[in-house]
Amino acid sequence: MEKQFDHQTSQAQLRALWLAEKTYSIENNPGQLYNIDTPPPTVSGALHIGHIFSYTQTDFIARYKRMCGLSIFYPFGFDDNGLPTERFVEKKRDVKAYQLGRSKFIEICLEETKSAEHAFTDLWQRIGLSADWDHTYSTISAQVRKLSQASFIDLYKKGFVYRTDEPALYCTLCRTSVAQAELDDKEVASFFNDIVFKDAYGNDLLIGTTRPELLASCVALFFNPTDERYVHLNGGMAEVPLYKISVPILPNPDVDVQKGTGLVMCCTFGDQKDIQWYKTYRLDYKQSIGFDGKMTKRAGFLEGLSVADARKGIIEELIKYNLLIRQRPITHAVNVHERCKKEIEFVLLKQWFMHILKHKKALLAQADNINWYPAFMKARYKDWVEHLGWDWCISRQRFFGIPFPVWHCTDCNGLVLADNAQLPIDPQETGPSSACICGGTNLVADADVMDTWNTSSISPYLCAQLLHSTDITSLDAQQLGNFIPMSMRPQAHDIIRTWAFYTIAKVWMHQNTLPWRDIVISGHVLSDEKEKLSKSKDNASLAPHNLLEKYPADVIRFWTASGSLGHDVTFSENQLKIGQKLVTKLWNAFWFVHTHITDIDTHTPPAQLGAINEWVLHMATDCFNQYQKALEMYEFSAALSQVEHFFWNIFCDNYLELIKNQLFNPDQYDQNQVLATRWTLYHVGLRILQLYAPYLPYVTEAIYQELYKKHEKTISLHQTKFATVQTKCQFADTAHIMQQIVTLTANVRKLKSSKQLSLKTAIAHLTVIIDDENLVAIIKQHDQLIRGITQAERTEYGCNPTNSSSIEEKDGVWYAVTSNVQF
């Protein structure tokens, strides 16, 4: 064993070993199935430290469960279809999808996603994820396209999916509809503008609005029926300024009498209230903002302008004709697309939707049957579902995604679904296998693609398909029931509203069951400015590949264990330094251990362990019990704290110091006792390696390969089981007595340190004071041990009510009295 740990060389060798030996494959880890619904990272740029933070926390659990004797199915996916990937490719290649054309753009997307997947895999393997790399999926692969299209067909036939002309949330920058879950709120500065309309008699009507550029889309005015200022206008008409169009004036109790002028214009569409009124009163649809974000011909003199420029232009025009009475600066929240931060517009589109609103009650009930870690995250899920105002729009107007397997009949306006045997299919390239039910053959392919979450949300089925290496549609109910609900879903809290919610919804719709038994929610990593780290922000110093050049992977993993479930943390380089000290300490401790555990019978326990060895084994058992209790609740940080205390305080600071005299002066001790200590040192060391293994897989494996593999005969530390290593050793009485000896030893060290003496300084005479004289004999039984630890040439034990502690020098010889032994 080398004296220093070369982490770079060792990590490369061990990574190659794990891959060659398939250390983490389900086939090499038999037992009861424990399956993990691993988040497929979006292929939309480089991974950041936030990914490392949450994915490594999942790996702690996977490694722990594997060593518990479970057969871990830990597949890995890559979410590389849909809008995020399109934007990534557009930015990297400096192209626009709609300019390049569908076929060519899909071609370069496939090239870029393949390259990104390799880079992602390399990083995950370097950080030490114990995923089963023989079982991976890509959400754009043929197998996944087939399954996603089959899911769509099944839910359409069950009545969960529908298509209609519906006002939709639309991003004019990304040129696609989006779902409610893809919105963020952003505070923006604006103006509240009081604009002059006219009633049928030419009287002025003041309308307050933040969106004057939508005047061309105005379809009605509303007032509160209790507002005496306007009741006389009920049923009348008003003239829209500049555009000279007439719109009805209608009563509605939702109008806030105190807001603005109390008279509100309805445009198609400025906000969700406009949409509600549009539907309720069956108003006209007038689109003045195009799908490209520019004003349409309907906007007249504003045609071709961006929304921002149109707003400025119409204000200038209103001022010109004395139609703007006043402006008040305001700050208000607006919806923006989370991907590009562009303000959302509302447009009327033929879209595919999934029924959500009518199933809220059932989807809320599903959450109560899932174990949430931490428990308070369930409230976040419920709050989201309760406040949903839209069905889930699952169609997108983009190129790189999974097409809807549908053709539309122009003869009867019906639709034709693909046969499952045709899947996966691109309806724009391949025709249906049959005519429309009306007999018509004038069929037009659906040109939209599915929302990427519509595919990610069936990840339990993707995983089942991977495990069985077959088309999931060929699995019988028992096979599927044995796999779903899955054991655990790990994910971050920001996608509870998307990935967690959508998966719960889809699995309920498909099977009327839960997707998983447990959901484990991680937090985010924040920068020094307390902002969430993301791919779009410049955090080069925190880039994982840069950190891996500076620190061992184990050190970065140690930092990730400092976070608590569901809580955000600020990146801490200080925590990395603490992790570095731990890795060094582990290697140094076992470098000491290895010289004393060679050539011993490791599998035959000694007849008599001796008090010191019984104590450390008892403490190791207690540590494991607390460790296991924490990890069963997914509290990896609390579990690590138990190991840290045992390793640093019990093992290094005390046990190794207590046995050094035995190991360095074996001739002064009974040989059976020395052998018992060496046997214990071997086994306690192995226990420590096992406990640290989920957190620090590289350094623990390196030590195992050097010291333990030849004895244990198991290829990897990560395939050893707690049941065979962490056997219960309970010696409560001995542990109590030894704890007093440890306290005694600490007191003598303190006395020496107070005089700035080396801990190796000999003591001519040590007096030990014990409160209870009946227990003096018990302590005296360990006299040789006490003298060896304290370097005392002679000891004396007694009972003295003064209980003083001191150390004094006389004629160059030190004398000590300690009274810290309490029974």
LOTORFI-613235 format. One record per residue (C-alpha): x, y, z. Coordinates in steps of 0.05 Angstrom, whole numbers, plus 5000, padded with zeros to 4 digits. Layout:
N
XYZ
...
***
This chain:
823
500050005000
502950674979
503751195033
499851714994
493451654955
494051824881
486851974867
487452124793
490851464776
486551074824
479951374799
481551194727
483550484746
477450364790
472650654740
475450174688
474849604738
467549754754
465749784680
469649154662
466848754720
459849044712
460149184787
453549554788
449349154739
443048844765
445448164741
451348184788
447248414848
441847894861
436348004912
429548324920
428448854866
429449584884
428350014823
430050754816
426551224768
432751644754
431652344726
433952374653
438053014649
435953484593
440953494537
441354244531
448454444549
453854274599
452153974667
453254424727
454754304800
447354304816
446553664775
452453354812
449153554878
442453204866
444752604825
450152424875
445152434931
441151924892
447451504885
448351494961
441651144966
443050664909
449650454938
446750375008
440849954984
445549514942
449749365004
443349215041
442748614995
437548894947
438048794872
438649514849
435949694781
438950384770
438150564697
440051224666
436551644615
437752254572
432052724556
434052964487
427753124450
423653764449
424554494460
430554504509
434754104461
432454514401
434555164435
441254854455
442654644383
440255314354
444955684401
450855224390
450155194314
447755914308
441655714268
434155764273
430055134264
424655464221
429955764175
434055124168
428154664152
425354064188
429653494161
436353844164
434954114234
433053424260
439553154230
443953644268
439953544332
441452804329
448852954320
449153434378
445153004426
449552394413
455752814429
452553104491
450452414516
457752174513
460152784551
454652694604
456251954613
463652094620
462352604675
457352174712
462251594712
467952034736
463852284794
462551554812
455151444798
453650704806
448450694751
447550084709
450750344645
448349734606
441250004615
440550704588
435351044546
434651664502
427952004496
428952084421
430751354408
426250914366
424250484426
422251094467
418651424408
414650784400
412750754473
411051484477
406551434416
403250804444
401951174508
398651734470
394151254432
392150884495
390251524532
386551804471
382451164467
381051214542
378551924534
384052284572
386752644510
382953124465
384353624410
380954294403
381555014382
383555304449
387055934473
394055704489
400155974525
405056144470
412356354468
413656774407
421256704415
421155944417
415155944370
411255414407
405755324456
407755174528
404454884589
402655244653
408254874689
413355194642
411855904665
415656344713
413457004743
417657614730
416858314759
417058834704
416259584702
410459834660
405060374657
397660384672
394660784616
387861134618
385261144547
379161484518
373761044486
367061324462
360061084477
354561074424
353061804439
360162044434
361362094508
368261934536
369461264570
375961174606
379360494603
385560334644
390259834613
397559604614
396959334543
394759884496
398059524437
392159034438
386959564421
386059234352
384158594388
378958914434
372358524430
368358794490
368159264550
366159014619
363559354682
361159104749
353559084750
353559424818
357560014792
352560574785
357260964741
356360484683
349760104691
346560564640
351560294588
349059574594
347559294525
350559894490
356459944444
363160294450
368060544397
375360314403
380160914394
384460954332
381260334301
374160594299
371159904313
364959794356
364759294413
359259114463
358959374535
357258804583
356458704658
360658204697
361358144773
368857974767
370558694749
373859044808
370259704820
376259984856
381459814803
383060324750
376960674723
372360084738
371359974663
375559414631
376959234560
377158504538
382258344483
383857674450
388157564488
391657984540
390957524600
387056934628
381157364647
380457554574
380256814556
374956674608
370457234582
371857034510
369156334525
363356544570
360557074523
362756734458
366357354435
369957444369
377257244362
381757804335
389157634333
393658244329
400157904354
402857394306
406356734322
412957074307
411757604360
410458144309
404058544301
399358274247
395658634192
389758724238
394159204280
394159694222
399760214228
403259764279
403959184231
410858854233
412959174299
415058774360
410358804419
414959284456
415659744397
408159714383
406659924455
411060534446
408060684378
400860654399
402261104460
405261624413
399061574369
394261634427
397962254453
397762544383
390062514383
389162704457
386562004473
391461854529
389062204593
394561984639
400061464652
401961174720
408460774728
407360094759
411159444772
407358804762
408458064754
407957774684
408457054659
414856884622
417256244590
422055914638
426655704581
427956384548
424656884596
420457174540
413657454561
408156964544
402557124496
395756784488
393756544419
388356094391
391155444364
388754744347
392254374404
392653704438
390753714511
390453214568
384553264616
387253484683
382253964713
376653454716
381252954751
384153404805
380953024862
383852364840
390752654827
390752974896
388852304927
394651954892
399552404929
396952154996
399051444978
406251624963
411551715016
414552415009
421552555033
421653075062
414353035081
412953785071
414153714996
407353384988
404254055006
407854374947
404953844900
397953934928
398354684923
400354634850
394654164832
389454554870
391155204834
391654924764
387455324716
389054974650
388854274623
395754024602
397454244532
401753684505
402953934434
408754364411
409954724345
417154504337
421254004296
425553584342
420753164382
416252564380
410652654328
403452524343
401651864307
395452184275
392652404208
386752874200
381252744150
379453354110
372953034088
369652934156
374453294203
375652624238
382352324253
386051674239
390651374291
396750954272
396550214287
401250004343
404749564292
406750194254
410150524314
414650904317
412151314259
412852004231
406152154198
409352684154
413652144122
409151534125
401751464112
396451084153
395050354143
387650484132
382851024108
378651454153
372451134184
368351564137
371851234078
375651864061
382851844038
384352584040
388652534102
393453064128
399052884176
399053224244
405053694243
406053814318
410653434365
409553234437
411653634497
418053314522
414753214590
409552784556
415152284544
419152394608
412752274647
412651544625
419651414652
417250834696
415050474632
421550654598
425250334656
420949714655
422249644580
429749694594
429749164648
425948654607
429648834543
423148794505
417449224479
413349404540
406949274502
408848534504
409448514580
403648184617
400048514675
403948114727
410648314699
408649044697
405549004766
411948714794
415749324768
410749894779
410150224829
417550324827
421450374892
423951084889
423551714848
429152224863
428452924836
429253664851
423654074881
422854544821
420053984778
414753744826
409854134784
412253804720
415853134724
412852894790
405853134774
405752904702
408352214720
403252124775
397852334725
400151894668
401151254708
394351354742
391151444673
394650824645
394150344703
390350674760
396350584805
402250964834
408651074795
413150964856
412550834931
417551374953
419252044924
425752374948
426453124936
433153474933
434654214937
438554674891
445654934894
445855684901
451456154880
454456654928
448957134904
443756624928
441556484857
440055784831
445655514788
443555344718
446555184650
445155884626
449256234680
456756324677
459555924735
465955664704
469555604770
464055124793
463954714729
464353984749
470153814702
474154394731
472754174802
474753454784
481553704760
482654034828
479353544877
478252794881
471152584862
470252334933
471353034960
465953324915
461252764936
462752915009
460453634998
453953404966
452452995029
452453635069
445653835042
439053645073
433253365032
428953895000
433354485021
437754924978
445055014996
450355514978
456455214945
462055154996
469355054978
470755015052
466654375054
470954114998
477154245040
474053855098
472653285050
479853305026
482153225098
477552635107
480252275045
487352395068
485752165139
482451535114
488451345072
493251505129
489251115180
489050495136
496350575119
497550485194
492449915196
495449515139
502049385175
498349035231
493248605195
497648195149
498347445160
492547375208
486646905207
481247415190
475346935192
476346585259
474247035317
478647005379
475946655440
476947285482
476547965450
478548385510
475149005536
478049505487
476049095427
469148935454
468249685465
470049895394
465749345363
459949545407
460750265385
461250055312
454649675320
451350275351
454050715295
451250255242
444350225275
443850985274
446751005204
441650515178
435850855213
437751515179
438651235110
432150855112
429051545117
433751795061
437252245110
444152135081
447152745116
445052495185
447751805168
454452085147
454952475213
454551815250
460351525210
464352155218
463752135293
465651405296
471551465249
474652095276
472852075350
472151335367
476850995318
482451495305
482651925367
481551365417
481750645392
488050705351
491351085408
488950565459
491949985421
498450285396
502250045457
499849335445
501749365372
508549685382
510449295445
507048615435
512048265480
509148635539
502248345528
498947665524
499647435452
492347215448
490447925467
494848215413
491947745361
484947935384
486648665374
489448555304
483148145286
478748705312
482849235276
481748855210
474248795219
472849485247
476849765188
472449385140
466249635175
468650355167
470050255093
463049985083
459850565118
463751075079
462950695013
456451024989
459551704999
466851604981
466751024931
473751124903
478251174964
474450635001
474850164940
482250314932
483550115005
479249504998
482949264937
489549354973
487849055040
481448655040
479848354973
484647764981
481347585046
474047735031
474047434961
468847934937
471048304874
468848984899
467449314965
461049564933
458548854926
459748674999
453548655043
452248975109
449148335135
455747965132
460248535155
456248965203
454548385249
451648575316
456748615372
453548845437
457748905499
454049435539
457549335605
464449325574
462749935532
460750305595
467150145631
471450295570
468050965561
470651145631
477650925611
477051355548
475051945592
480851795639
485651785580
482952445553
483952765621
491152545625
492352815555
489253465576
493753505637
499953385594
497653905543
496654415599
504154365612
505754345537
508353625545
508653105491
503252575498
508952075499
511852385562
512551845616
509051915682
512551635743
506251555783
498951615762
493551635815
486451485791
480751715836
474051355831
467751595866
465250905884
470450475920
466549845901
468449955828
475850065839
477149325826
473749365759
478249915734
484449585763
483148985717
485149435659
491349705692
496149465638
491949815585
491550455625
499050465637
500450345564
495850905541
498151415592
505551225593
504951135668
510450735702
506350615764
498950695779
494850755841
487250715847
483050965904
476851335927
477652065947
472052565958
476453155937
476352925865
482153375844
485953325779
493153565771
499953415743
506453625777
513953565765
518853365819
526253255805
524853195731
519452675740
512052795728
506452575775
499152595757
492452535792
485952455753
478852405781
474652415718
472351695722
464951695741
460451085752
***
